[in-house]
């Protein structure tokens, strides 16, 4: 498995459009999986962020945490009323998804403790069985909670936007075309997504 510096060099070598960005930003962050105890809260946070700009999602999720008395846990969400969750600014679909996620974890349909040993496809299948959780949420969970190295969120607006800017496209690349383009980076596509986000967010050291 190549290290961070080697991954950066591979990306720049395989696609010259990334060379200057890689030089300026440096290597991608080192993947660090979160402990099992943090996985549920991470999934809840990803639900809050679905289809929203970062600033708005951050505000809404902060309110979700407040509504849950500081801890959006399995227990607090199973006891939560949809209307009360929606008072934080969530849509009905998202509020119901959080409660259903809590129920799936409680009854063992989702085993967070096993996700570190499951392959990406199995994790995605298990998580997206919850109504209201789509592939994007599962991919963010794989990347930022389980620290998987080869996740390619081709449907993410920021990744599509960053890729398009880097390659000087006059129109934003569509999801299918971006999915195909990612094949050249198989094995370390999470790092490619990181660089695409940096184009949009600026050259910082983490997302």
ChimeraX commands (.cxc) that place a marker at each C-alpha (Angstrom):
marker #1 position 0.00,0.00,0.00 radius 0.5
marker #1 position 1.59,3.32,-1.06 radius 0.5
marker #1 position 2.10,5.97,1.60 radius 0.5
marker #1 position 0.63,9.50,1.44 radius 0.5
marker #1 position 3.51,10.99,-0.52 radius 0.5
marker #1 position 3.52,8.12,-2.99 radius 0.5
marker #1 position -0.24,8.47,-3.51 radius 0.5
marker #1 position 0.17,12.18,-4.25 radius 0.5
marker #1 position 2.91,11.41,-6.77 radius 0.5
marker #1 position 0.82,8.68,-8.43 radius 0.5
marker #1 position -2.13,11.04,-8.86 radius 0.5
marker #1 position 0.04,13.77,-10.37 radius 0.5
marker #1 position 1.71,11.27,-12.67 radius 0.5
marker #1 position -1.50,9.70,-13.91 radius 0.5
marker #1 position -3.26,13.01,-14.51 radius 0.5
marker #1 position -1.11,16.11,-15.09 radius 0.5
marker #1 position -4.11,18.33,-14.30 radius 0.5
marker #1 position -3.46,17.56,-10.63 radius 0.5
marker #1 position 0.26,18.35,-10.61 radius 0.5
marker #1 position 0.16,21.97,-9.50 radius 0.5
marker #1 position -2.56,21.32,-6.93 radius 0.5
marker #1 position -0.62,18.39,-5.46 radius 0.5
marker #1 position 2.52,20.52,-5.30 radius 0.5
marker #1 position 0.65,23.34,-3.54 radius 0.5
marker #1 position -1.50,21.28,-1.15 radius 0.5
marker #1 position 0.92,18.48,-0.39 radius 0.5
marker #1 position -0.02,14.86,0.33 radius 0.5
marker #1 position -3.59,13.87,1.24 radius 0.5
marker #1 position -4.45,13.33,4.91 radius 0.5
marker #1 position -3.51,10.03,6.49 radius 0.5
marker #1 position -6.65,7.89,6.80 radius 0.5
marker #1 position -7.52,7.24,10.45 radius 0.5
marker #1 position -10.57,5.08,11.21 radius 0.5
marker #1 position -12.81,6.33,14.00 radius 0.5
marker #1 position -13.48,4.06,16.98 radius 0.5
marker #1 position -16.69,2.04,16.99 radius 0.5
marker #1 position -18.13,4.33,19.66 radius 0.5
marker #1 position -18.13,7.25,17.19 radius 0.5
marker #1 position -19.63,5.49,14.16 radius 0.5
marker #1 position -23.29,6.04,14.94 radius 0.5
marker #1 position -22.88,9.77,15.55 radius 0.5
marker #1 position -20.88,10.04,12.34 radius 0.5
marker #1 position -23.69,8.47,10.32 radius 0.5
marker #1 position -26.23,10.77,11.93 radius 0.5
marker #1 position -24.07,13.75,11.01 radius 0.5
marker #1 position -23.84,12.56,7.40 radius 0.5
marker #1 position -27.63,12.39,7.24 radius 0.5
marker #1 position -27.80,16.03,8.35 radius 0.5
marker #1 position -25.36,16.99,5.59 radius 0.5
marker #1 position -27.17,15.23,2.71 radius 0.5
marker #1 position -27.88,17.62,-0.19 radius 0.5
marker #1 position -26.99,20.74,1.79 radius 0.5
marker #1 position -24.23,23.32,1.64 radius 0.5
marker #1 position -21.68,22.92,4.42 radius 0.5
marker #1 position -22.62,26.05,6.37 radius 0.5
marker #1 position -26.33,25.29,6.43 radius 0.5
marker #1 position -25.75,21.63,7.28 radius 0.5
marker #1 position -23.39,22.55,10.13 radius 0.5
marker #1 position -26.02,24.83,11.66 radius 0.5
marker #1 position -28.77,22.24,11.35 radius 0.5
marker #1 position -26.65,19.46,12.77 radius 0.5
marker #1 position -25.68,21.60,15.74 radius 0.5
marker #1 position -29.40,21.99,16.44 radius 0.5
marker #1 position -29.90,18.23,16.09 radius 0.5
marker #1 position -27.26,17.69,18.77 radius 0.5
marker #1 position -29.00,20.24,20.99 radius 0.5
marker #1 position -32.41,18.59,20.51 radius 0.5
marker #1 position -30.80,15.28,21.50 radius 0.5
marker #1 position -29.49,16.87,24.72 radius 0.5
marker #1 position -25.95,16.89,23.44 radius 0.5
marker #1 position -25.79,13.26,22.31 radius 0.5
marker #1 position -27.51,11.89,19.17 radius 0.5
marker #1 position -27.18,8.31,20.40 radius 0.5
marker #1 position -29.17,5.18,19.58 radius 0.5
marker #1 position -31.13,5.58,22.80 radius 0.5
marker #1 position -31.93,9.28,22.39 radius 0.5
marker #1 position -33.01,8.93,18.77 radius 0.5
marker #1 position -35.16,5.85,19.37 radius 0.5
marker #1 position -37.02,7.89,21.97 radius 0.5
marker #1 position -37.23,10.94,19.74 radius 0.5
marker #1 position -40.38,12.26,18.09 radius 0.5
marker #1 position -40.10,13.11,14.38 radius 0.5
marker #1 position -41.69,16.50,14.95 radius 0.5
marker #1 position -39.14,17.41,17.58 radius 0.5
marker #1 position -36.27,16.37,15.33 radius 0.5
marker #1 position -37.72,18.42,12.50 radius 0.5
marker #1 position -37.67,21.47,14.76 radius 0.5
marker #1 position -33.88,21.42,14.29 radius 0.5
marker #1 position -34.40,22.16,10.61 radius 0.5
marker #1 position -34.36,18.62,9.25 radius 0.5
marker #1 position -36.69,17.44,6.52 radius 0.5
marker #1 position -39.15,14.70,7.44 radius 0.5
marker #1 position -37.14,12.20,5.39 radius 0.5
marker #1 position -33.94,12.97,7.29 radius 0.5
marker #1 position -35.64,12.93,10.70 radius 0.5
marker #1 position -37.24,9.57,9.94 radius 0.5
marker #1 position -33.92,8.24,8.61 radius 0.5
marker #1 position -32.15,9.08,11.87 radius 0.5
marker #1 position -34.79,7.30,13.93 radius 0.5
marker #1 position -34.82,4.29,11.60 radius 0.5
marker #1 position -31.02,4.13,11.72 radius 0.5
marker #1 position -31.21,4.00,15.50 radius 0.5
marker #1 position -33.73,1.17,15.30 radius 0.5
marker #1 position -31.58,-0.79,12.83 radius 0.5
marker #1 position -28.55,-0.48,15.09 radius 0.5
marker #1 position -30.58,-1.36,18.18 radius 0.5
marker #1 position -31.99,-4.59,16.73 radius 0.5
marker #1 position -28.78,-5.69,15.01 radius 0.5
marker #1 position -29.72,-5.12,11.38 radius 0.5
marker #1 position -26.72,-2.78,11.32 radius 0.5
marker #1 position -23.66,-3.97,13.23 radius 0.5
marker #1 position -21.36,-0.99,13.52 radius 0.5
marker #1 position -18.75,-3.07,15.31 radius 0.5
marker #1 position -18.36,-5.26,12.22 radius 0.5
marker #1 position -17.99,-2.51,9.64 radius 0.5
marker #1 position -14.23,-2.34,10.03 radius 0.5
marker #1 position -14.01,-5.91,8.75 radius 0.5
marker #1 position -16.61,-5.70,5.97 radius 0.5
marker #1 position -15.86,-4.70,2.38 radius 0.5
marker #1 position -17.11,-1.40,1.04 radius 0.5
marker #1 position -20.02,-2.87,-0.93 radius 0.5
marker #1 position -21.38,-4.76,2.06 radius 0.5
marker #1 position -21.17,-1.68,4.29 radius 0.5
marker #1 position -23.00,0.40,1.68 radius 0.5
marker #1 position -25.70,-2.25,1.27 radius 0.5
marker #1 position -26.26,-2.47,5.02 radius 0.5
marker #1 position -26.36,1.27,5.63 radius 0.5
marker #1 position -28.53,2.17,2.63 radius 0.5
marker #1 position -31.16,-0.35,3.75 radius 0.5
marker #1 position -32.27,2.49,6.03 radius 0.5
marker #1 position -34.88,4.58,4.20 radius 0.5
marker #1 position -33.51,8.04,3.58 radius 0.5
marker #1 position -29.84,7.03,3.55 radius 0.5
marker #1 position -28.42,7.04,0.06 radius 0.5
marker #1 position -25.08,6.14,-1.51 radius 0.5
marker #1 position -23.54,9.57,-0.77 radius 0.5
marker #1 position -24.07,9.21,2.99 radius 0.5
marker #1 position -22.64,5.69,2.90 radius 0.5
marker #1 position -19.62,6.89,0.91 radius 0.5
marker #1 position -18.91,9.73,3.35 radius 0.5
marker #1 position -19.11,7.20,6.18 radius 0.5
marker #1 position -16.65,4.92,4.39 radius 0.5
marker #1 position -14.22,7.76,3.73 radius 0.5
marker #1 position -14.29,9.80,6.91 radius 0.5
marker #1 position -15.29,7.27,9.56 radius 0.5
marker #1 position -13.90,3.96,8.31 radius 0.5
marker #1 position -10.96,5.62,6.49 radius 0.5
marker #1 position -11.37,3.59,3.32 radius 0.5
marker #1 position -8.86,4.52,0.63 radius 0.5
marker #1 position -10.73,3.72,-2.57 radius 0.5
marker #1 position -14.08,5.50,-2.32 radius 0.5
marker #1 position -15.11,7.51,-5.36 radius 0.5
marker #1 position -18.15,9.75,-4.67 radius 0.5
marker #1 position -18.78,10.62,-8.30 radius 0.5
marker #1 position -22.18,12.06,-7.46 radius 0.5
marker #1 position -20.81,14.58,-4.96 radius 0.5
marker #1 position -21.25,18.15,-6.23 radius 0.5
marker #1 position -17.92,19.31,-4.83 radius 0.5
marker #1 position -15.97,16.46,-6.43 radius 0.5
marker #1 position -17.65,17.06,-9.78 radius 0.5
marker #1 position -17.06,20.80,-9.50 radius 0.5
marker #1 position -13.42,20.45,-8.50 radius 0.5
marker #1 position -12.68,17.93,-11.23 radius 0.5
marker #1 position -14.31,20.15,-13.83 radius 0.5
marker #1 position -12.35,23.23,-12.75 radius 0.5
marker #1 position -9.06,21.33,-12.69 radius 0.5
marker #1 position -9.63,20.06,-16.20 radius 0.5
marker #1 position -10.88,23.36,-17.59 radius 0.5
marker #1 position -14.28,22.02,-18.59 radius 0.5
marker #1 position -16.87,24.53,-19.79 radius 0.5
marker #1 position -19.68,22.42,-18.28 radius 0.5
marker #1 position -19.62,20.42,-15.08 radius 0.5
marker #1 position -18.81,16.77,-15.64 radius 0.5
marker #1 position -21.72,14.42,-15.05 radius 0.5
marker #1 position -21.71,11.58,-12.55 radius 0.5
marker #1 position -21.36,8.79,-15.09 radius 0.5
marker #1 position -18.42,10.39,-16.87 radius 0.5
marker #1 position -16.69,11.12,-13.58 radius 0.5
marker #1 position -17.22,7.57,-12.39 radius 0.5
marker #1 position -15.51,6.35,-15.56 radius 0.5
marker #1 position -12.67,8.87,-15.19 radius 0.5
marker #1 position -11.99,7.63,-11.67 radius 0.5
marker #1 position -11.03,4.20,-12.95 radius 0.5
marker #1 position -7.52,5.51,-13.65 radius 0.5
marker #1 position -7.01,6.01,-9.91 radius 0.5
marker #1 position -8.38,2.73,-8.60 radius 0.5
marker #1 position -6.93,1.92,-5.20 radius 0.5
marker #1 position -6.63,5.52,-3.95 radius 0.5
marker #1 position -9.70,7.36,-5.24 radius 0.5
marker #1 position -10.50,8.80,-1.80 radius 0.5
marker #1 position -7.35,10.91,-2.15 radius 0.5
marker #1 position -8.43,12.09,-5.61 radius 0.5
marker #1 position -11.75,13.21,-4.10 radius 0.5
marker #1 position -9.79,15.07,-1.41 radius 0.5
marker #1 position -7.92,17.04,-4.07 radius 0.5
marker #1 position -11.14,17.82,-5.96 radius 0.5
marker #1 position -12.62,19.22,-2.76 radius 0.5
marker #1 position -9.51,21.33,-2.24 radius 0.5
marker #1 position -10.14,23.07,-5.57 radius 0.5
marker #1 position -13.54,24.18,-4.28 radius 0.5
marker #1 position -12.76,24.73,-0.60 radius 0.5
marker #1 position -9.18,26.00,-0.85 radius 0.5
marker #1 position -5.84,24.33,-0.11 radius 0.5
marker #1 position -6.37,23.31,3.49 radius 0.5
marker #1 position -5.11,20.14,5.12 radius 0.5
marker #1 position -8.38,18.38,5.83 radius 0.5
marker #1 position -12.06,18.45,4.97 radius 0.5
marker link #1:1,2 radius 0.2
marker link #1:2,3 radius 0.2
marker link #1:3,4 radius 0.2
marker link #1:4,5 radius 0.2
marker link #1:5,6 radius 0.2
marker link #1:6,7 radius 0.2
marker link #1:7,8 radius 0.2
marker link #1:8,9 radius 0.2
marker link #1:9,10 radius 0.2
marker link #1:10,11 radius 0.2
marker link #1:11,12 radius 0.2
marker link #1:12,13 radius 0.2
marker link #1:13,14 radius 0.2
marker link #1:14,15 radius 0.2
marker link #1:15,16 radius 0.2
marker link #1:16,17 radius 0.2
marker link #1:17,18 radius 0.2
marker link #1:18,19 radius 0.2
marker link #1:19,20 radius 0.2
marker link #1:20,21 radius 0.2
marker link #1:21,22 radius 0.2
marker link #1:22,23 radius 0.2
marker link #1:23,24 radius 0.2
marker link #1:24,25 radius 0.2
marker link #1:25,26 radius 0.2
marker link #1:26,27 radius 0.2
marker link #1:27,28 radius 0.2
marker link #1:28,29 radius 0.2
marker link #1:29,30 radius 0.2
marker link #1:30,31 radius 0.2
marker link #1:31,32 radius 0.2
marker link #1:32,33 radius 0.2
marker link #1:33,34 radius 0.2
marker link #1:34,35 radius 0.2
marker link #1:35,36 radius 0.2
marker link #1:36,37 radius 0.2
marker link #1:37,38 radius 0.2
marker link #1:38,39 radius 0.2
marker link #1:39,40 radius 0.2
marker link #1:40,41 radius 0.2
marker link #1:41,42 radius 0.2
marker link #1:42,43 radius 0.2
marker link #1:43,44 radius 0.2
marker link #1:44,45 radius 0.2
marker link #1:45,46 radius 0.2
marker link #1:46,47 radius 0.2
marker link #1:47,48 radius 0.2
marker link #1:48,49 radius 0.2
marker link #1:49,50 radius 0.2
marker link #1:50,51 radius 0.2
marker link #1:51,52 radius 0.2
marker link #1:52,53 radius 0.2
marker link #1:53,54 radius 0.2
marker link #1:54,55 radius 0.2
marker link #1:55,56 radius 0.2
marker link #1:56,57 radius 0.2
marker link #1:57,58 radius 0.2
marker link #1:58,59 radius 0.2
marker link #1:59,60 radius 0.2
marker link #1:60,61 radius 0.2
marker link #1:61,62 radius 0.2
marker link #1:62,63 radius 0.2
marker link #1:63,64 radius 0.2
marker link #1:64,65 radius 0.2
marker link #1:65,66 radius 0.2
marker link #1:66,67 radius 0.2
marker link #1:67,68 radius 0.2
marker link #1:68,69 radius 0.2
marker link #1:69,70 radius 0.2
marker link #1:70,71 radius 0.2
marker link #1:71,72 radius 0.2
marker link #1:72,73 radius 0.2
marker link #1:73,74 radius 0.2
marker link #1:74,75 radius 0.2
marker link #1:75,76 radius 0.2
marker link #1:76,77 radius 0.2
marker link #1:77,78 radius 0.2
marker link #1:78,79 radius 0.2
marker link #1:79,80 radius 0.2
marker link #1:80,81 radius 0.2
marker link #1:81,82 radius 0.2
marker link #1:82,83 radius 0.2
marker link #1:83,84 radius 0.2
marker link #1:84,85 radius 0.2
marker link #1:85,86 radius 0.2
marker link #1:86,87 radius 0.2
marker link #1:87,88 radius 0.2
marker link #1:88,89 radius 0.2
marker link #1:89,90 radius 0.2
marker link #1:90,91 radius 0.2
marker link #1:91,92 radius 0.2
marker link #1:92,93 radius 0.2
marker link #1:93,94 radius 0.2
marker link #1:94,95 radius 0.2
marker link #1:95,96 radius 0.2
marker link #1:96,97 radius 0.2
marker link #1:97,98 radius 0.2
marker link #1:98,99 radius 0.2
marker link #1:99,100 radius 0.2
marker link #1:100,101 radius 0.2
marker link #1:101,102 radius 0.2
marker link #1:102,103 radius 0.2
marker link #1:103,104 radius 0.2
marker link #1:104,105 radius 0.2
marker link #1:105,106 radius 0.2
marker link #1:106,107 radius 0.2
marker link #1:107,108 radius 0.2
marker link #1:108,109 radius 0.2
marker link #1:109,110 radius 0.2
marker link #1:110,111 radius 0.2
marker link #1:111,112 radius 0.2
marker link #1:112,113 radius 0.2
marker link #1:113,114 radius 0.2
marker link #1:114,115 radius 0.2
marker link #1:115,116 radius 0.2
marker link #1:116,117 radius 0.2
marker link #1:117,118 radius 0.2
marker link #1:118,119 radius 0.2
marker link #1:119,120 radius 0.2
marker link #1:120,121 radius 0.2
marker link #1:121,122 radius 0.2
marker link #1:122,123 radius 0.2
marker link #1:123,124 radius 0.2
marker link #1:124,125 radius 0.2
marker link #1:125,126 radius 0.2
marker link #1:126,127 radius 0.2
marker link #1:127,128 radius 0.2
marker link #1:128,129 radius 0.2
marker link #1:129,130 radius 0.2
marker link #1:130,131 radius 0.2
marker link #1:131,132 radius 0.2
marker link #1:132,133 radius 0.2
marker link #1:133,134 radius 0.2
marker link #1:134,135 radius 0.2
marker link #1:135,136 radius 0.2
marker link #1:136,137 radius 0.2
marker link #1:137,138 radius 0.2
marker link #1:138,139 radius 0.2
marker link #1:139,140 radius 0.2
marker link #1:140,141 radius 0.2
marker link #1:141,142 radius 0.2
marker link #1:142,143 radius 0.2
marker link #1:143,144 radius 0.2
marker link #1:144,145 radius 0.2
marker link #1:145,146 radius 0.2
marker link #1:146,147 radius 0.2
marker link #1:147,148 radius 0.2
marker link #1:148,149 radius 0.2
marker link #1:149,150 radius 0.2
marker link #1:150,151 radius 0.2
marker link #1:151,152 radius 0.2
marker link #1:152,153 radius 0.2
marker link #1:153,154 radius 0.2
marker link #1:154,155 radius 0.2
marker link #1:155,156 radius 0.2
marker link #1:156,157 radius 0.2
marker link #1:157,158 radius 0.2
marker link #1:158,159 radius 0.2
marker link #1:159,160 radius 0.2
marker link #1:160,161 radius 0.2
marker link #1:161,162 radius 0.2
marker link #1:162,163 radius 0.2
marker link #1:163,164 radius 0.2
marker link #1:164,165 radius 0.2
marker link #1:165,166 radius 0.2
marker link #1:166,167 radius 0.2
marker link #1:167,168 radius 0.2
marker link #1:168,169 radius 0.2
marker link #1:169,170 radius 0.2
marker link #1:170,171 radius 0.2
marker link #1:171,172 radius 0.2
marker link #1:172,173 radius 0.2
marker link #1:173,174 radius 0.2
marker link #1:174,175 radius 0.2
marker link #1:175,176 radius 0.2
marker link #1:176,177 radius 0.2
marker link #1:177,178 radius 0.2
marker link #1:178,179 radius 0.2
marker link #1:179,180 radius 0.2
marker link #1:180,181 radius 0.2
marker link #1:181,182 radius 0.2
marker link #1:182,183 radius 0.2
marker link #1:183,184 radius 0.2
marker link #1:184,185 radius 0.2
marker link #1:185,186 radius 0.2
marker link #1:186,187 radius 0.2
marker link #1:187,188 radius 0.2
marker link #1:188,189 radius 0.2
marker link #1:189,190 radius 0.2
marker link #1:190,191 radius 0.2
marker link #1:191,192 radius 0.2
marker link #1:192,193 radius 0.2
marker link #1:193,194 radius 0.2
marker link #1:194,195 radius 0.2
marker link #1:195,196 radius 0.2
marker link #1:196,197 radius 0.2
marker link #1:197,198 radius 0.2
marker link #1:198,199 radius 0.2
marker link #1:199,200 radius 0.2
marker link #1:200,201 radius 0.2
marker link #1:201,202 radius 0.2
marker link #1:202,203 radius 0.2
marker link #1:203,204 radius 0.2
marker link #1:204,205 radius 0.2
marker link #1:205,206 radius 0.2
marker link #1:206,207 radius 0.2
view
